[in-house]
Every structure is written in C-alpha cells, then in structure tokens.
Amino acid sequence: MRIEILTIFPRYFDSPLAESLLGKAIAGGLLEVRITDLRTFSTDRHRKVDDEPYGGGPGMVMMVPVIAAAVEARRESSRAWSILLTPDGTRLDQAHVESLARRESLLLFCGRYEGIDERARQLGLFDEEVSLGDFVLPGGEAAALALLETVSRLIPGVVGTAESVERESFARERLDHPHYTRPREFQGLPVPDVLLSGDHASIERWRRARAYERTLARRPDLLAARPREPGEGED
C-alpha cells in the first residue's frame, strides 16, 4: 500500500515513521509512505500557503491555488484516494478504516489554521473528509498519523500475529477483553483462575463474556450493530 501525506510540517513525521511496527513495515517494503511539503506548490517567493480570510475574522485560511496544485498533481500521478483531515469530516471508525485499507493508494491532506478555502471542496479536490472525533487539533498532522497507524495494522504482515488484529477492540463491534500477565498476584489482586486452567474452551468463553460486559458498560452503542450472542455475558 502507498500513502502520501501533504503537510506544511514534513519533519513532524520523522520519528514515528522510523519506529515500532510502522518503521518495520516501511523498511520491509510492506508499506510505502511519502511525506510532501505543501509549500513546494506555492508560487509565492516566501512559499506562502495561507492568507487572511475575506470578510475579516481571526486566523488564516489555506489558499486554494496551493491546495489545487498539490492535490491535482498527486492524484494524477498516483490515482490515490484523496482525504482531507478536518473536524468537519466523517468520524473515523474501524469499519471505515477497513474500507480504506483495501485501497491501493491514499493521499492525506493535513488542514491547518482556520481551515481551507471552501472552493477546494467545490472543485471536488477531495474524495472524502475524515475526522478523528468531536474535538479540534492544531492541524491535520496528528490525525494523518493516527489514520496511517490504524490502516497499516490491517496490511498483511505488518502485525506479526493476524489473530491480534482479528480479536482487538472494535474488530467485531466489541471492546477487547481484559488481559493479564506475570506476576500471578500483585498487591492482593490475582489473575483469574480460568486463565491459569489450561482449558482453552473455558478461557474463550470467559474472554467473550468479559468483552461483552465491558462493551455493555463502556460502549453500549456498539451493541446495536451486533446484539448479544449465545455465551456472551456468561461465565
């Protein structure tokens, strides 16, 4: 899979792209990531990408000629699915991530300042707009990195054990079950006996029951997509 990020802060991504699973995926050729400085598409001698808003008001607005030059050039060369990271976008969830992971190429545009000139939308420069949630970030870089991380996990080979991806939170409209490791007891809190039993069928039933209970308590909205099934909510 190929992902390109358009940003005015290209160095923001230096460390994350070199670390952990993401760094290994890139080094191993499972994922290609390109970071492009949006300022290279500015025709201003000061590499300006923003200007004051018409009508007055606080902040600056990203200029449509720069946006158009950057997105059109990249879409034409890579046929990438273009995404604007913005609070105005559709809230990202696991089903959405899975659909994006099936695409061959993504182009992520990091918004900044007060936003983009509306004519970029009217020109149809973006195939979709995505938001991480109902809050505002200084810019789209953190959102682009989050999207990159979550999509990359679904690329075969990036996560060592495929079962880890299949069983994690939101994969089946459930939060994940509790996890335990050594020591067997800490400050009077023991590991549940069933996890030490070696009875894999009982362990699986316990995990499904705990996952359902945690989802019911913390995210009951997820249960609307997949109601309670036999064995859930029971030991």
Backbone as JSON, one array per atom type, in Angstrom:
{
  "sequence": "MRIEILTIFPRYFDSPLAESLLGKAIAGGLLEVRITDLRTFSTDRHRKVDDEPYGGGPGMVMMVPVIAAAVEARRESSRAWSILLTPDGTRLDQAHVESLARRESLLLFCGRYEGIDERARQLGLFDEEVSLGDFVLPGGEAAALALLETVSRLIPGVVGTAESVERESFARERLDHPHYTRPREFQGLPVPDVLLSGDHASIERWRRARAYERTLARRPDLLAARPREPGEGED",
  "N": [[0.84, -1.19, 0.0], [0.4, 2.28, -0.67], [0.94, 5.42, 0.78], [0.6, 8.86, 0.82], [1.4, 11.94, 2.35], [0.38, 15.24, 2.55], [1.66, 18.15, 3.81], [2.48, 21.04, 5.82], [4.38, 20.72, 7.64], [6.63, 18.71, 7.34], [8.66, 17.42, 8.84], [7.45, 16.6, 11.12], [6.74, 13.96, 10.99], [9.02, 12.43, 11.08], [10.19, 10.87, 13.27], [8.01, 9.04, 14.08], [7.71, 7.51, 11.7], [9.95, 6.0, 11.66], [9.93, 4.26, 13.73], [8.89, 1.39, 15.73], [6.16, -0.81, 14.75], [5.34, 0.5, 12.45], [7.67, 1.62, 11.36], [9.07, -0.76, 10.83], [7.39, -1.94, 8.93], [7.62, -0.2, 6.78], [10.38, -0.37, 6.27], [10.49, -3.03, 5.55], [9.17, -3.09, 3.15], [6.44, -3.46, 3.07], [4.79, -1.33, 3.24], [4.55, 1.8, 1.74], [5.47, 5.06, 2.34], [5.15, 8.46, 1.75], [6.19, 11.71, 2.41], [5.22, 14.92, 1.72], [6.1, 18.25, 1.29], [3.9, 20.81, 1.5], [4.44, 23.41, 0.89], [6.05, 23.47, -1.34], [4.46, 23.72, -3.49], [3.66, 26.28, -3.62], [3.54, 29.41, -5.28], [4.49, 31.73, -4.41], [7.22, 33.8, -3.45], [7.96, 33.62, -0.86], [7.03, 31.21, -0.16], [4.4, 30.99, 0.65], [1.37, 29.72, 2.01], [-1.05, 30.41, 3.02], [-3.59, 32.87, 3.78], [-5.23, 35.97, 4.8], [-8.67, 35.82, 5.86], [-11.38, 36.55, 3.66], [-13.82, 38.98, 4.47], [-13.05, 39.31, 7.01], [-12.09, 38.52, 10.43], [-10.66, 36.14, 12.83], [-7.44, 34.44, 12.55], [-5.99, 32.47, 9.83], [-6.41, 31.35, 6.4], [-6.08, 28.45, 4.41], [-4.8, 28.55, 1.13], [-6.53, 28.22, -1.96], [-5.28, 27.92, -4.59], [-2.79, 26.73, -3.98], [-3.56, 24.38, -2.66], [-5.01, 23.11, -4.73], [-3.02, 22.76, -6.7], [-1.28, 20.98, -5.42], [-2.87, 18.7, -4.7], [-4.07, 17.93, -7.16], [-1.81, 17.34, -8.73], [-0.7, 15.15, -7.37], [-2.83, 13.3, -7.28], [-3.17, 12.78, -9.98], [-0.77, 11.53, -10.71], [-0.6, 9.27, -9.08], [-3.11, 8.17, -8.81], [-4.44, 8.21, -6.39], [-6.65, 7.85, -3.57], [-8.08, 10.64, -2.29], [-7.95, 12.38, 0.78], [-9.18, 14.7, 3.06], [-8.11, 15.79, 6.14], [-10.0, 16.88, 8.7], [-11.97, 18.61, 11.19], [-14.55, 18.77, 10.29], [-15.16, 16.46, 8.98], [-16.3, 13.04, 8.27], [-16.68, 10.97, 11.06], [-14.07, 8.86, 12.03], [-14.11, 5.32, 12.11], [-13.72, 1.78, 12.92], [-14.78, 0.2, 10.84], [-14.69, 1.99, 8.73], [-11.94, 2.37, 8.56], [-11.17, -0.17, 7.71], [-12.26, -0.21, 5.14], [-10.7, 1.74, 3.9], [-8.21, 0.54, 4.05], [-8.33, -1.31, 2.07], [-7.79, -0.01, -0.25], [-5.43, 0.86, -2.83], [-3.83, 3.13, -2.8], [-3.45, 6.05, -0.88], [-4.04, 9.52, -0.35], [-3.29, 11.92, 1.9], [-4.36, 14.91, 3.16], [-3.27, 17.45, 5.18], [-5.02, 19.64, 7.0], [-4.84, 23.08, 8.19], [-4.57, 26.02, 10.31], [-7.4, 28.22, 10.21], [-8.75, 26.65, 8.54], [-9.55, 25.41, 5.2], [-9.76, 27.13, 2.04], [-13.01, 27.31, 0.85], [-13.51, 26.78, -1.79], [-11.87, 24.73, -2.57], [-13.23, 22.47, -1.84], [-15.5, 22.79, -3.42], [-14.43, 22.39, -5.91], [-14.07, 19.73, -5.93], [-11.76, 18.45, -5.0], [-11.18, 16.61, -3.04], [-11.8, 13.24, -2.23], [-13.04, 12.37, 0.02], [-13.78, 13.49, 3.41], [-12.31, 13.35, 6.6], [-12.59, 12.91, 10.1], [-11.15, 12.61, 13.37], [-12.72, 12.8, 15.61], [-15.01, 14.57, 17.8], [-13.51, 17.06, 18.37], [-10.94, 19.59, 18.32], [-7.86, 19.83, 16.68], [-4.52, 21.29, 16.46], [-3.75, 21.0, 13.83], [-3.89, 18.89, 10.87], [-1.94, 16.93, 11.07], [-1.54, 15.16, 13.29], [-3.89, 13.7, 13.09], [-3.55, 12.55, 10.55], [-1.37, 10.9, 11.05], [-2.48, 9.16, 12.94], [-4.44, 7.93, 11.35], [-2.79, 6.73, 9.44], [-1.38, 4.92, 11.09], [-3.46, 3.21, 12.04], [-4.57, 2.16, 9.68], [-2.34, 0.85, 8.62], [-2.02, -1.33, 10.3], [-3.75, -3.22, 9.34], [-2.68, -4.21, 7.05], [-1.52, -7.11, 5.57], [0.96, -8.91, 7.29], [2.11, -6.78, 8.64], [1.4, -6.64, 11.39], [2.56, -9.05, 13.56], [1.08, -11.37, 14.41], [-1.8, -12.45, 13.02], [-4.15, -12.98, 14.37], [-4.15, -11.2, 16.47], [-5.02, -8.8, 15.37], [-7.55, -9.53, 14.51], [-8.94, -9.98, 16.87], [-8.9, -7.67, 18.4], [-10.06, -4.58, 19.98], [-13.12, -3.26, 18.69], [-13.02, -4.74, 16.34], [-15.0, -6.64, 16.05], [-17.34, -5.31, 16.7], [-17.09, -5.14, 19.44], [-15.54, -4.23, 22.53], [-12.21, -4.98, 23.64], [-11.35, -7.89, 25.58], [-10.33, -8.18, 29.1], [-6.8, -8.28, 29.88], [-4.06, -10.2, 31.19], [-0.85, -10.71, 32.73], [2.36, -11.93, 33.97], [3.16, -10.73, 37.32], [1.46, -13.55, 38.99], [-0.02, -12.64, 41.09], [-0.64, -9.41, 42.38], [-0.29, -6.92, 44.7], [-2.42, -8.0, 46.18], [-4.22, -8.59, 44.19], [-5.27, -11.13, 42.21], [-4.58, -13.1, 39.24], [-7.32, -14.12, 37.23], [-8.6, -17.37, 37.9], [-9.43, -19.01, 35.78], [-7.85, -18.35, 33.6], [-5.52, -19.57, 34.16], [-6.01, -22.18, 33.96], [-5.61, -23.78, 31.73], [-7.61, -24.76, 30.19], [-8.8, -24.32, 27.23], [-11.27, -23.89, 25.97], [-12.89, -22.99, 28.08], [-11.49, -20.69, 28.73], [-11.86, -19.17, 26.4], [-14.64, -18.79, 26.5], [-14.8, -17.26, 28.83], [-13.39, -14.96, 28.05], [-15.01, -13.97, 25.96], [-17.32, -13.4, 27.39], [-16.42, -11.43, 29.19], [-15.63, -9.47, 27.38], [-18.07, -8.73, 26.26], [-19.38, -7.73, 28.56], [-17.74, -5.54, 29.2], [-18.09, -3.96, 26.92], [-20.83, -3.46, 27.1], [-20.88, -1.9, 29.42], [-19.2, 0.28, 28.84], [-19.35, 1.08, 26.12], [-22.13, 0.89, 25.01], [-23.39, 1.58, 22.66], [-22.17, 0.21, 20.6], [-23.28, -2.28, 20.61], [-25.58, -2.2, 19.17], [-25.01, -2.72, 16.54], [-24.26, -5.38, 16.54], [-26.0, -7.51, 18.24], [-26.26, -9.13, 21.51], [-24.84, -12.36, 21.7], [-25.1, -15.99, 21.91], [-23.52, -17.19, 24.84], [-22.24, -14.87, 25.48], [-21.7, -12.52, 28.07], [-21.87, -14.38, 30.03], [-20.33, -16.68, 32.33]],
  "CA": [[0.0, 0.0, 0.0], [1.14, 3.54, -0.75], [0.27, 6.54, 1.42], [1.33, 10.12, 0.75], [0.85, 12.96, 3.23], [0.68, 16.62, 2.2], [1.71, 18.87, 5.07], [3.45, 22.13, 5.89], [5.35, 20.33, 8.66], [7.07, 17.35, 6.99], [9.52, 16.8, 9.86], [6.57, 16.09, 12.17], [6.58, 12.52, 10.84], [10.32, 11.76, 11.03], [10.36, 9.82, 14.28], [7.02, 7.95, 14.0], [7.9, 6.64, 10.54], [11.17, 5.2, 11.85], [9.81, 3.48, 14.96], [7.88, 0.37, 16.01], [5.64, -1.6, 13.63], [5.27, 1.33, 11.26], [9.02, 1.66, 10.8], [9.4, -2.08, 10.29], [6.59, -2.17, 7.72], [8.23, 0.6, 5.71], [11.69, -0.96, 5.96], [10.27, -4.33, 4.92], [8.5, -2.96, 1.86], [5.0, -3.73, 3.16], [4.1, -0.05, 3.2], [5.34, 2.92, 1.21], [4.96, 6.33, 2.85], [5.84, 9.63, 1.22], [5.8, 12.96, 3.04], [5.45, 16.0, 0.76], [5.96, 19.6, 1.83], [2.9, 21.55, 0.75], [4.98, 24.7, 0.47], [6.71, 23.35, -2.65], [3.46, 24.03, -4.52], [3.37, 27.71, -3.57], [4.24, 30.23, -6.29], [4.96, 32.92, -3.71], [8.65, 33.67, -3.18], [8.1, 33.29, 0.56], [6.41, 29.88, -0.02], [3.19, 31.25, 1.43], [0.28, 28.79, 1.71], [-2.25, 30.88, 3.69], [-3.84, 34.31, 3.7], [-6.31, 36.43, 5.65], [-9.99, 35.47, 5.32], [-12.29, 37.6, 3.2], [-14.88, 39.24, 5.43], [-12.45, 39.54, 8.32], [-12.15, 37.45, 11.42], [-9.35, 35.7, 13.31], [-6.77, 33.33, 11.9], [-5.65, 32.47, 8.41], [-7.09, 30.32, 5.62], [-5.21, 27.83, 3.42], [-5.15, 29.1, -0.18], [-6.99, 27.2, -2.9], [-4.32, 27.58, -5.66], [-1.77, 25.8, -3.46], [-4.24, 23.1, -2.42], [-5.34, 22.51, -6.02], [-1.78, 22.33, -7.36], [-0.73, 19.82, -4.72], [-3.74, 17.53, -4.78], [-4.24, 17.5, -8.55], [-0.56, 16.74, -9.19], [-0.52, 13.84, -6.75], [-3.89, 12.38, -7.7], [-2.94, 12.41, -11.37], [0.38, 10.65, -10.84], [-0.72, 8.03, -8.3], [-4.51, 7.74, -8.77], [-4.7, 7.98, -4.98], [-7.9, 8.29, -2.96], [-7.66, 11.84, -1.56], [-8.67, 12.57, 2.04], [-8.9, 15.9, 3.83], [-8.25, 15.61, 7.58], [-10.67, 18.09, 9.16], [-13.04, 18.36, 12.17], [-15.83, 18.73, 9.6], [-15.3, 15.22, 8.24], [-16.97, 11.88, 8.84], [-15.89, 10.43, 12.17], [-13.41, 7.61, 11.67], [-14.31, 4.14, 12.94], [-12.98, 0.63, 12.43], [-15.31, -0.21, 9.54], [-14.16, 2.95, 7.76], [-10.52, 2.05, 8.41], [-11.07, -1.39, 6.91], [-12.52, 0.12, 3.74], [-9.53, 2.47, 3.4], [-7.09, -0.39, 3.94], [-8.48, -2.07, 0.83], [-7.36, 0.82, -1.38], [-4.02, 0.72, -3.15], [-3.09, 4.35, -2.56], [-4.16, 7.12, -0.18], [-3.42, 10.84, -0.29], [-3.82, 12.57, 3.09], [-4.08, 16.36, 3.19], [-3.35, 17.96, 6.55], [-5.5, 21.0, 7.12], [-4.2, 23.92, 9.21], [-5.12, 27.36, 10.54], [-8.85, 28.21, 10.39], [-9.32, 25.71, 7.59], [-9.19, 25.58, 3.79], [-10.66, 27.9, 1.18], [-14.13, 26.44, 0.53], [-13.51, 26.42, -3.21], [-11.2, 23.43, -2.73], [-14.31, 21.48, -1.77], [-16.37, 22.96, -4.58], [-13.73, 21.84, -7.07], [-14.03, 18.27, -5.81], [-10.37, 18.0, -4.87], [-11.08, 15.53, -2.07], [-12.79, 12.17, -2.37], [-13.79, 12.36, 1.28], [-13.22, 14.23, 4.53], [-12.28, 12.46, 7.75], [-12.31, 13.49, 11.41], [-10.92, 11.64, 14.44], [-13.75, 12.92, 16.64], [-15.59, 15.89, 18.03], [-12.57, 17.94, 19.03], [-10.14, 20.32, 17.34], [-6.4, 19.75, 16.8], [-3.86, 22.42, 15.8], [-3.67, 20.72, 12.4], [-4.24, 17.53, 10.49], [-0.81, 16.01, 11.12], [-1.81, 14.09, 14.27], [-4.95, 12.87, 12.52], [-2.97, 11.78, 9.46], [-0.54, 9.86, 11.65], [-3.38, 8.17, 13.53], [-5.03, 7.18, 10.24], [-1.71, 5.91, 8.9], [-1.11, 3.82, 12.03], [-4.55, 2.24, 12.13], [-4.68, 1.47, 8.4], [-1.18, -0.02, 8.42], [-2.19, -2.57, 11.08], [-4.57, -4.17, 8.58], [-1.92, -4.72, 5.92], [-0.97, -8.42, 5.93], [2.38, -8.97, 7.59], [2.57, -5.67, 9.48], [1.28, -7.18, 12.74], [3.12, -10.4, 13.49], [0.05, -12.39, 14.58], [-3.05, -11.97, 12.44], [-5.21, -13.11, 15.36], [-4.15, -10.0, 17.3], [-5.85, -7.82, 14.69], [-8.92, -10.03, 14.42], [-9.58, -10.03, 18.18], [-8.76, -6.44, 19.15], [-11.26, -3.76, 20.15], [-13.89, -2.77, 17.53], [-12.95, -5.62, 15.18], [-16.28, -7.33, 15.93], [-18.3, -4.49, 17.44], [-16.89, -5.36, 20.86], [-14.26, -3.84, 23.11], [-11.37, -6.14, 23.92], [-11.47, -8.47, 26.93], [-9.18, -7.86, 29.95], [-5.58, -9.07, 29.69], [-3.22, -10.36, 32.37], [0.44, -11.38, 32.56], [3.07, -12.08, 35.25], [3.06, -11.88, 38.23], [0.13, -14.12, 39.16], [-0.73, -11.8, 42.06], [0.01, -8.13, 42.63], [-0.99, -6.12, 45.71], [-3.65, -8.68, 46.56], [-5.07, -8.81, 43.02], [-4.79, -12.31, 41.49], [-5.05, -13.38, 37.89], [-8.47, -15.04, 37.3], [-8.21, -18.78, 37.86], [-9.72, -19.64, 34.5], [-6.76, -18.1, 32.68], [-4.42, -20.44, 34.55], [-6.53, -23.55, 33.97], [-5.22, -24.56, 30.56], [-8.84, -25.17, 29.49], [-8.93, -23.26, 26.21], [-12.68, -23.6, 25.73], [-13.35, -22.15, 29.19], [-10.83, -19.38, 28.59], [-12.52, -18.45, 25.32], [-15.95, -18.36, 26.99], [-14.56, -16.18, 29.78], [-12.99, -13.77, 27.31], [-16.18, -13.44, 25.24], [-18.23, -12.84, 28.38], [-15.85, -10.19, 29.7], [-15.66, -8.48, 26.3], [-19.44, -8.24, 26.18], [-19.66, -6.92, 29.73], [-17.01, -4.27, 29.08], [-18.75, -3.18, 25.88], [-22.12, -3.01, 27.65], [-20.64, -0.88, 30.42], [-18.47, 1.46, 28.35], [-19.77, 1.49, 24.77], [-23.34, 0.14, 24.64], [-23.79, 1.9, 21.3], [-21.62, -0.78, 19.68], [-24.11, -3.49, 20.62], [-26.66, -2.07, 18.2], [-24.56, -3.33, 15.28], [-24.24, -6.84, 16.7], [-26.57, -7.76, 19.57], [-25.7, -10.21, 22.32], [-24.84, -13.69, 21.11], [-25.01, -17.05, 22.94], [-22.24, -17.29, 25.52], [-21.76, -13.55, 25.89], [-22.27, -12.09, 29.33], [-21.95, -15.52, 30.93], [-19.03, -17.32, 32.6]],
  "C": [[0.88, 1.24, 0.0], [0.32, 4.66, -0.13], [1.16, 7.77, 1.32], [0.61, 11.15, 1.63], [1.33, 14.33, 2.77], [0.57, 17.47, 3.45], [2.67, 20.05, 4.98], [4.52, 21.85, 6.95], [5.87, 18.91, 8.39], [7.91, 16.66, 8.05], [8.71, 16.25, 11.04], [6.55, 14.56, 12.17], [7.9, 11.74, 10.91], [10.44, 10.61, 12.01], [9.31, 8.72, 14.18], [7.25, 6.99, 12.85], [9.13, 5.74, 10.68], [11.04, 4.23, 13.02], [8.76, 2.37, 14.85], [7.42, -0.36, 14.74], [5.61, -0.8, 12.33], [6.63, 1.39, 10.58], [9.42, 0.35, 10.17], [8.65, -2.37, 8.99], [7.17, -1.42, 6.53], [9.56, -0.01, 5.29], [11.54, -2.29, 5.23], [9.54, -4.28, 3.6], [7.03, -3.29, 1.88], [4.18, -2.47, 2.98], [5.05, 1.01, 2.66], [4.69, 4.22, 1.67], [5.82, 7.46, 2.3], [5.29, 10.87, 1.9], [6.18, 14.11, 2.11], [5.16, 17.35, 1.41], [5.01, 20.4, 0.94], [3.44, 22.86, 0.21], [5.69, 24.63, -0.89], [5.75, 23.68, -3.78], [3.05, 25.5, -4.5], [4.18, 28.44, -4.64], [4.77, 31.53, -5.68], [6.43, 32.75, -3.34], [8.94, 33.37, -1.71], [7.46, 31.93, 0.89], [5.15, 29.96, 0.84], [2.08, 30.29, 1.02], [-1.05, 29.26, 2.32], [-2.39, 32.38, 3.53], [-5.02, 34.66, 4.61], [-7.67, 36.12, 5.03], [-10.73, 36.69, 4.8], [-13.42, 37.75, 4.21], [-14.37, 39.47, 6.83], [-12.59, 38.35, 9.25], [-10.75, 36.98, 11.79], [-8.75, 34.61, 12.43], [-6.52, 33.52, 10.42], [-6.34, 31.29, 7.73], [-6.11, 29.76, 4.58], [-5.71, 28.16, 2.02], [-5.47, 28.0, -1.19], [-6.01, 26.93, -4.05], [-3.26, 26.58, -5.21], [-2.38, 24.42, -3.25], [-4.49, 22.38, -3.74], [-4.08, 21.98, -6.71], [-1.24, 21.06, -6.74], [-1.58, 18.58, -4.93], [-3.88, 17.02, -6.21], [-2.98, 16.82, -9.07], [-0.4, 15.33, -8.64], [-1.59, 12.85, -7.17], [-3.66, 11.88, -9.12], [-1.82, 11.39, -11.51], [0.19, 9.31, -10.15], [-2.13, 7.44, -8.28], [-4.93, 7.42, -7.33], [-6.09, 8.49, -4.58], [-7.56, 9.44, -2.01], [-8.57, 12.1, -0.36], [-8.22, 13.88, 2.69], [-9.13, 15.58, 5.3], [-8.78, 16.91, 8.17], [-11.71, 17.74, 10.22], [-14.41, 18.24, 11.52], [-16.14, 17.36, 8.99], [-16.12, 14.16, 8.96], [-16.09, 11.28, 9.93], [-15.35, 9.04, 11.81], [-13.79, 6.5, 12.65], [-13.66, 2.94, 12.27], [-13.47, 0.16, 11.06], [-14.78, 0.69, 8.43], [-12.69, 2.66, 7.49], [-10.35, 0.82, 7.51], [-11.32, -1.11, 5.43], [-11.34, 0.86, 3.12], [-8.34, 1.54, 3.19], [-7.16, -1.23, 2.68], [-8.07, -1.28, -0.41], [-5.85, 0.69, -1.59], [-3.21, 1.94, -2.75], [-3.98, 5.4, -1.91], [-3.35, 8.4, -0.22], [-4.07, 11.6, 0.86], [-3.39, 14.03, 3.12], [-4.31, 16.87, 4.6], [-3.8, 19.41, 6.56], [-4.79, 21.74, 8.24], [-4.97, 25.22, 9.36], [-6.63, 27.28, 10.79], [-9.53, 27.23, 9.44], [-8.86, 26.01, 6.17], [-10.19, 26.5, 3.1], [-11.75, 26.94, 0.67], [-14.14, 26.0, -0.93], [-12.75, 25.14, -3.49], [-12.22, 22.3, -2.67], [-15.19, 21.57, -3.02], [-15.75, 22.41, -5.85], [-13.63, 20.32, -7.03], [-12.62, 17.71, -5.68], [-10.23, 16.81, -3.93], [-12.19, 14.5, -2.28], [-13.62, 12.03, -1.11], [-13.06, 13.19, 2.33], [-13.37, 13.38, 5.78], [-11.92, 13.24, 9.01], [-12.04, 12.37, 12.41], [-12.01, 11.69, 15.5], [-14.17, 14.35, 16.82], [-14.67, 16.75, 18.9], [-11.69, 18.56, 17.95], [-8.66, 20.18, 17.68], [-5.78, 20.99, 16.15], [-3.77, 22.24, 14.29], [-3.93, 19.25, 12.13], [-3.13, 16.51, 10.63], [-1.05, 14.84, 12.09], [-2.88, 13.14, 13.75], [-4.41, 11.99, 11.39], [-2.12, 10.63, 10.0], [-1.41, 8.77, 12.26], [-4.01, 7.3, 12.44], [-4.0, 6.24, 9.62], [-1.44, 4.69, 9.78], [-2.21, 2.77, 11.99], [-4.77, 1.49, 10.82], [-3.54, 0.46, 8.22], [-1.32, -1.33, 9.16], [-2.96, -3.63, 10.32], [-3.86, -4.7, 7.34], [-1.28, -6.04, 6.32], [0.54, -8.37, 6.15], [2.88, -7.87, 8.5], [2.51, -6.06, 10.96], [1.66, -8.65, 12.69], [2.08, -11.51, 13.55], [-1.27, -11.85, 14.07], [-4.19, -12.01, 13.45], [-5.28, -11.87, 16.25], [-5.04, -8.93, 16.69], [-7.31, -8.24, 14.7], [-9.67, -9.93, 15.74], [-9.58, -8.7, 18.91], [-10.06, -5.64, 19.18], [-11.8, -3.26, 18.81], [-13.87, -3.71, 16.34], [-14.26, -6.34, 14.95], [-17.36, -6.63, 16.75], [-18.25, -4.78, 18.95], [-15.58, -4.71, 21.29], [-13.5, -5.11, 23.45], [-11.62, -6.62, 25.35], [-10.26, -8.06, 27.77], [-8.0, -8.8, 29.67], [-4.78, -9.1, 30.98], [-1.89, -11.01, 31.97], [1.12, -11.47, 33.92], [3.2, -10.73, 35.97], [1.62, -12.37, 38.4], [-0.69, -13.36, 40.18], [0.06, -10.53, 42.29], [-0.86, -7.3, 43.54], [-2.37, -6.69, 46.03], [-4.6, -8.96, 45.41], [-4.54, -10.0, 42.22], [-5.27, -12.32, 40.03], [-6.24, -14.33, 38.0], [-8.05, -16.49, 37.09], [-8.39, -19.4, 36.49], [-8.57, -19.47, 33.51], [-5.54, -18.96, 32.97], [-4.79, -21.92, 34.42], [-6.01, -24.41, 32.83], [-6.41, -25.06, 29.75], [-9.17, -24.09, 28.47], [-10.39, -22.91, 25.91], [-13.24, -22.7, 26.82], [-12.76, -20.76, 29.11], [-11.52, -18.55, 27.52], [-13.89, -17.95, 25.76], [-15.8, -17.19, 27.95], [-14.22, -14.89, 29.06], [-14.17, -13.14, 26.57], [-17.14, -12.78, 26.22], [-17.71, -11.51, 28.9], [-15.87, -9.1, 28.63], [-17.05, -7.88, 26.16], [-19.77, -7.32, 27.35], [-18.98, -5.56, 29.66], [-17.66, -3.37, 28.03], [-20.08, -2.63, 26.38], [-21.93, -1.86, 28.62], [-20.08, 0.41, 29.83], [-18.94, 1.98, 27.01], [-21.01, 0.72, 24.33], [-23.81, 0.44, 23.23], [-23.28, 0.87, 20.3], [-22.5, -2.02, 19.58], [-25.26, -3.41, 19.63], [-26.29, -2.73, 16.88], [-24.53, -4.84, 15.36], [-24.72, -7.16, 18.11], [-25.89, -8.95, 20.27], [-25.88, -11.56, 21.66], [-24.76, -14.73, 22.21], [-23.61, -17.12, 23.53], [-21.69, -15.96, 25.96], [-22.48, -13.13, 27.17], [-22.45, -13.21, 30.33], [-20.55, -16.07, 31.15], [-19.0, -18.69, 31.95]]
}
